[in-house]
Amino acid sequence: MKEYKFISQKRTPIKKDEDFEELLNSYAKTGWQVLNTFVHRGVVKAILEREKKE
């Protein structure tokens, strides 16, 4: 069984693409994979997926 997580890039002037990349990499270390990314109203959003730990 899979589980999913929805994350978005913070909308602050000091947050940059590298910060979002760092956030995605931190999730990858715990088994999350990016399933999809998109931009909505200028904010990058991502859907993550991993095998559910039971």
MOPAC internal coordinates of N, CA, C and O (Angstrom, degrees):
PM7 1SCF
backbone

  N    0.0000 0     0.00 0     0.00 0    0    0    0
  C    1.4462 1     0.00 0     0.00 0    1    0    0
  C    1.5359 1   108.60 1     0.00 0    2    1    0
  O    1.2310 1   120.93 1   -35.66 1    3    2    1
  N    1.2974 1   115.83 1   144.34 1    3    2    1
  C    1.4677 1   121.73 1  -179.25 1    5    3    2
  C    1.5221 1   110.46 1  -105.04 1    6    5    3
  O    1.2310 1   121.35 1   -22.09 1    7    6    5
  N    1.3371 1   115.01 1   157.91 1    7    6    5
  C    1.4628 1   120.70 1   171.24 1    9    7    6
  C    1.5240 1   107.44 1  -129.77 1   10    9    7
  O    1.2310 1   121.11 1   -22.69 1   11   10    9
  N    1.3249 1   115.47 1   157.31 1   11   10    9
  C    1.4569 1   121.15 1  -173.38 1   13   11   10
  C    1.5221 1   110.47 1  -130.44 1   14   13   11
  O    1.2310 1   121.35 1   -27.88 1   15   14   13
  N    1.3347 1   115.02 1   152.12 1   15   14   13
  C    1.4595 1   121.86 1   178.62 1   17   15   14
  C    1.5200 1   107.42 1  -137.28 1   18   17   15
  O    1.2310 1   120.76 1   -39.22 1   19   18   17
  N    1.3149 1   116.15 1   140.78 1   19   18   17
  C    1.4615 1   123.09 1   179.93 1   21   19   18
  C    1.5246 1   107.54 1  -113.43 1   22   21   19
  O    1.2310 1   120.00 1   -58.86 1   23   22   21
  N    1.3340 1   117.60 1   121.14 1   23   22   21
  C    1.4628 1   120.65 1   179.29 1   25   23   22
  C    1.5279 1   109.39 1  -127.89 1   26   25   23
  O    1.2310 1   120.89 1   -21.07 1   27   26   25
  N    1.3199 1   115.90 1   158.93 1   27   26   25
  C    1.4633 1   119.92 1   176.76 1   29   27   26
  C    1.5181 1   110.11 1  -140.59 1   30   29   27
  O    1.2310 1   121.80 1   -27.16 1   31   30   29
  N    1.3247 1   114.16 1   152.84 1   31   30   29
  C    1.4494 1   121.23 1   178.60 1   33   31   30
  C    1.5223 1   108.34 1   -72.34 1   34   33   31
  O    1.2310 1   120.55 1   -45.13 1   35   34   33
  N    1.3013 1   116.56 1   134.87 1   35   34   33
  C    1.4662 1   120.45 1   179.69 1   37   35   34
  C    1.5216 1   110.54 1   -66.17 1   38   37   35
  O    1.2310 1   120.96 1   -38.45 1   39   38   37
  N    1.3082 1   115.78 1   141.55 1   39   38   37
  C    1.4713 1   120.61 1  -178.95 1   41   39   38
  C    1.5245 1   110.00 1   -97.33 1   42   41   39
  O    1.2310 1   120.94 1  -109.02 1   43   42   41
  N    1.3075 1   115.80 1    70.98 1   43   42   41
  C    1.4605 1   120.53 1   175.26 1   45   43   42
  C    1.5194 1   107.99 1  -128.27 1   46   45   43
  O    1.2310 1   120.29 1   -26.91 1   47   46   45
  N    1.3107 1   117.05 1   153.09 1   47   46   45
  C    1.4632 1   119.52 1  -177.10 1   49   47   46
  C    1.5264 1   113.99 1   -62.42 1   50   49   47
  O    1.2310 1   119.99 1   153.51 1   51   50   49
  N    1.3341 1   117.62 1   -26.49 1   51   50   49
  C    1.4644 1   118.69 1  -176.89 1   53   51   50
  C    1.5273 1   112.99 1   -87.57 1   54   53   51
  O    1.2310 1   120.03 1   168.00 1   55   54   53
  N    1.3262 1   117.54 1   -12.00 1   55   54   53
  C    1.4643 1   119.87 1   178.39 1   57   55   54
  C    1.5253 1   108.80 1   -82.24 1   58   57   55
  O    1.2310 1   121.16 1   -50.35 1   59   58   57
  N    1.3053 1   115.39 1   129.65 1   59   58   57
  C    1.4545 1   120.99 1  -178.32 1   61   59   58
  C    1.5263 1   109.41 1  -121.41 1   62   61   59
  O    1.2310 1   120.82 1    -6.53 1   63   62   61
  N    1.3325 1   116.03 1   173.47 1   63   62   61
  C    1.4613 1   120.80 1   178.86 1   65   63   62
  C    1.5248 1   111.52 1   -56.20 1   66   65   63
  O    1.2310 1   120.55 1   142.11 1   67   66   65
  N    1.3363 1   116.55 1   -37.89 1   67   66   65
  C    1.4632 1   120.48 1  -179.70 1   69   67   66
  C    1.5232 1   110.98 1   -62.03 1   70   69   67
  O    1.2310 1   120.18 1   145.31 1   71   70   69
  N    1.3314 1   117.26 1   -34.69 1   71   70   69
  C    1.4586 1   120.98 1   178.08 1   73   71   70
  C    1.5261 1   110.60 1   -65.69 1   74   73   71
  O    1.2310 1   120.43 1   139.39 1   75   74   73
  N    1.3338 1   116.78 1   -40.61 1   75   74   73
  C    1.4579 1   120.44 1   178.86 1   77   75   74
  C    1.5256 1   110.13 1   -67.98 1   78   77   75
  O    1.2310 1   120.84 1   141.25 1   79   78   77
  N    1.3253 1   116.00 1   -38.75 1   79   78   77
  C    1.4653 1   120.38 1   176.51 1   81   79   78
  C    1.5285 1   110.09 1   -61.56 1   82   81   79
  O    1.2310 1   120.09 1   137.51 1   83   82   81
  N    1.3076 1   117.44 1   -42.49 1   83   82   81
  C    1.4599 1   121.99 1   177.48 1   85   83   82
  C    1.5325 1   110.86 1   -61.86 1   86   85   83
  O    1.2310 1   120.48 1   139.79 1   87   86   85
  N    1.3280 1   116.70 1   -40.21 1   87   86   85
  C    1.4637 1   120.99 1   177.53 1   89   87   86
  C    1.5313 1   110.29 1   -63.06 1   90   89   87
  O    1.2310 1   120.01 1   134.10 1   91   90   89
  N    1.3359 1   117.58 1   -45.90 1   91   90   89
  C    1.4660 1   120.77 1   178.54 1   93   91   90
  C    1.5263 1   111.17 1   -61.32 1   94   93   91
  O    1.2310 1   120.24 1   139.02 1   95   94   93
  N    1.3369 1   117.15 1   -40.98 1   95   94   93
  C    1.4594 1   120.66 1   179.12 1   97   95   94
  C    1.5227 1   111.67 1   -65.28 1   98   97   95
  O    1.2310 1   120.09 1   145.87 1   99   98   97
  N    1.3198 1   117.43 1   -34.13 1   99   98   97
  C    1.4670 1   119.70 1   178.42 1  101   99   98
  C    1.5278 1   110.33 1   -67.67 1  102  101   99
  O    1.2310 1   119.94 1   143.24 1  103  102  101
  N    1.3258 1   117.72 1   -36.76 1  103  102  101
  C    1.4629 1   120.62 1   175.19 1  105  103  102
  C    1.5276 1   111.10 1   -68.69 1  106  105  103
  O    1.2310 1   120.02 1   142.59 1  107  106  105
  N    1.3299 1   117.56 1   -37.41 1  107  106  105
  C    1.4629 1   121.70 1   179.41 1  109  107  106
  C    1.5264 1   111.04 1   -60.56 1  110  109  107
  O    1.2310 1   120.21 1   144.49 1  111  110  109
  N    1.3154 1   117.20 1   -35.51 1  111  110  109
  C    1.4663 1   121.03 1   179.43 1  113  111  110
  C    1.5243 1   112.17 1   -64.45 1  114  113  111
  O    1.2310 1   120.19 1   159.12 1  115  114  113
  N    1.3261 1   117.25 1   -20.88 1  115  114  113
  C    1.4641 1   120.56 1   179.33 1  117  115  114
  C    1.5336 1   111.71 1  -105.20 1  118  117  115
  O    1.2310 1   120.61 1  -163.59 1  119  118  117
  N    1.3442 1   116.45 1    16.41 1  119  118  117
  C    1.4505 1   120.84 1   172.69 1  121  119  118
  C    1.5199 1   116.56 1    98.37 1  122  121  119
  O    1.2310 1   119.65 1   178.45 1  123  122  121
  N    1.3241 1   118.27 1    -1.55 1  123  122  121
  C    1.4659 1   120.68 1   179.92 1  125  123  122
  C    1.5191 1   110.05 1   -78.92 1  126  125  123
  O    1.2310 1   120.43 1   -37.25 1  127  126  125
  N    1.3357 1   116.79 1   142.75 1  127  126  125
  C    1.4583 1   123.68 1   174.10 1  129  127  126
  C    1.5227 1   108.24 1  -121.89 1  130  129  127
  O    1.2310 1   120.87 1   -36.48 1  131  130  129
  N    1.3302 1   115.93 1   143.52 1  131  130  129
  C    1.4577 1   120.09 1   177.23 1  133  131  130
  C    1.5294 1   108.17 1   -73.71 1  134  133  131
  O    1.2310 1   121.17 1   -57.64 1  135  134  133
  N    1.3146 1   115.37 1   122.36 1  135  134  133
  C    1.4566 1   121.40 1   179.08 1  137  135  134
  C    1.5289 1   110.41 1   -92.40 1  138  137  135
  O    1.2310 1   120.82 1   141.60 1  139  138  137
  N    1.3400 1   116.03 1   -38.40 1  139  138  137
  C    1.4600 1   121.00 1  -177.83 1  141  139  138
  C    1.5276 1   108.85 1  -160.63 1  142  141  139
  O    1.2310 1   120.51 1   -30.80 1  143  142  141
  N    1.3212 1   116.63 1   149.20 1  143  142  141
  C    1.4658 1   122.12 1   172.63 1  145  143  142
  C    1.5171 1   108.16 1  -132.23 1  146  145  143
  O    1.2310 1   121.08 1   -27.42 1  147  146  145
  N    1.3321 1   115.53 1   152.58 1  147  146  145
  C    1.4605 1   120.82 1   177.36 1  149  147  146
  C    1.5220 1   108.98 1  -160.80 1  150  149  147
  O    1.2310 1   120.99 1   -13.35 1  151  150  149
  N    1.3153 1   115.72 1   166.65 1  151  150  149
  C    1.4611 1   121.76 1   178.13 1  153  151  150
  C    1.5210 1   107.92 1  -114.87 1  154  153  151
  O    1.2310 1   121.00 1   -51.16 1  155  154  153
  N    1.3206 1   115.70 1   128.84 1  155  154  153
  C    1.4604 1   121.35 1   177.50 1  157  155  154
  C    1.5143 1   108.25 1  -130.93 1  158  157  155
  O    1.2310 1   121.07 1   -61.51 1  159  158  157
  N    1.3224 1   115.56 1   118.49 1  159  158  157
  C    1.4645 1   122.32 1  -178.45 1  161  159  158
  C    1.5275 1   112.30 1    52.98 1  162  161  159
  O    1.2310 1   121.24 1  -138.67 1  163  162  161
  N    1.3136 1   115.23 1    41.33 1  163  162  161
  C    1.4538 1   121.23 1   176.35 1  165  163  162
  C    1.5146 1   115.72 1    80.14 1  166  165  163
  O    1.2310 1   119.79 1  -173.90 1  167  166  165
  N    1.3345 1   118.00 1     6.10 1  167  166  165
  C    1.4613 1   121.95 1  -179.64 1  169  167  166
  C    1.5276 1   109.21 1  -113.28 1  170  169  167
  O    1.2310 1   120.69 1   -52.49 1  171  170  169
  N    1.3397 1   116.28 1   127.51 1  171  170  169
  C    1.4584 1   120.55 1   176.84 1  173  171  170
  C    1.5213 1   108.48 1   -75.94 1  174  173  171
  O    1.2310 1   120.83 1   -48.56 1  175  174  173
  N    1.3271 1   116.02 1   131.44 1  175  174  173
  C    1.4625 1   121.95 1   179.56 1  177  175  174
  C    1.5141 1   108.39 1  -127.30 1  178  177  175
  O    1.2310 1   120.81 1   -27.46 1  179  178  177
  N    1.3294 1   116.06 1   152.54 1  179  178  177
  C    1.4636 1   120.62 1  -179.00 1  181  179  178
  C    1.5194 1   109.81 1  -140.32 1  182  181  179
  O    1.2310 1   121.49 1   -34.47 1  183  182  181
  N    1.3148 1   114.75 1   145.53 1  183  182  181
  C    1.4694 1   121.67 1   172.64 1  185  183  182
  C    1.5185 1   106.25 1  -109.63 1  186  185  183
  O    1.2310 1   121.22 1   -54.56 1  187  186  185
  N    1.3325 1   115.27 1   125.44 1  187  186  185
  C    1.4611 1   121.82 1  -178.61 1  189  187  186
  C    1.5247 1   109.62 1  -108.92 1  190  189  187
  O    1.2310 1   121.14 1   -26.06 1  191  190  189
  N    1.3319 1   115.43 1   153.94 1  191  190  189
  C    1.4560 1   121.42 1  -177.97 1  193  191  190
  C    1.5245 1   108.65 1  -139.86 1  194  193  191
  O    1.2310 1   120.77 1   -34.27 1  195  194  193
  N    1.3420 1   116.13 1   145.73 1  195  194  193
  C    1.4655 1   121.37 1   170.61 1  197  195  194
  C    1.5166 1   108.77 1  -157.60 1  198  197  195
  O    1.2310 1   121.46 1   -15.04 1  199  198  197
  N    1.3181 1   114.82 1   164.96 1  199  198  197
  C    1.4545 1   120.12 1   174.82 1  201  199  198
  C    1.5232 1   107.92 1   -68.22 1  202  201  199
  O    1.2310 1   120.48 1   -47.09 1  203  202  201
  N    1.3195 1   116.68 1   132.91 1  203  202  201
  C    1.4521 1   121.23 1  -179.22 1  205  203  202
  C    1.5093 1   110.06 1   -70.25 1  206  205  203
  O    1.2310 1   121.03 1   -48.05 1  207  206  205
  N    1.3237 1   115.64 1   131.95 1  207  206  205
  C    1.4582 1   121.53 1   177.16 1  209  207  206
  C    1.5041 1   108.76 1   -86.42 1  210  209  207
  O    1.2310 1   120.86 1   -56.03 1  211  210  209
  N    1.3157 1   115.95 1   123.97 1  211  210  209
  C    1.4722 1   119.26 1  -176.41 1  213  211  210
  C    1.4864 1   111.96 1  -106.48 1  214  213  211
  O    1.2310 1   120.10 1   180.00 1  215  214  213

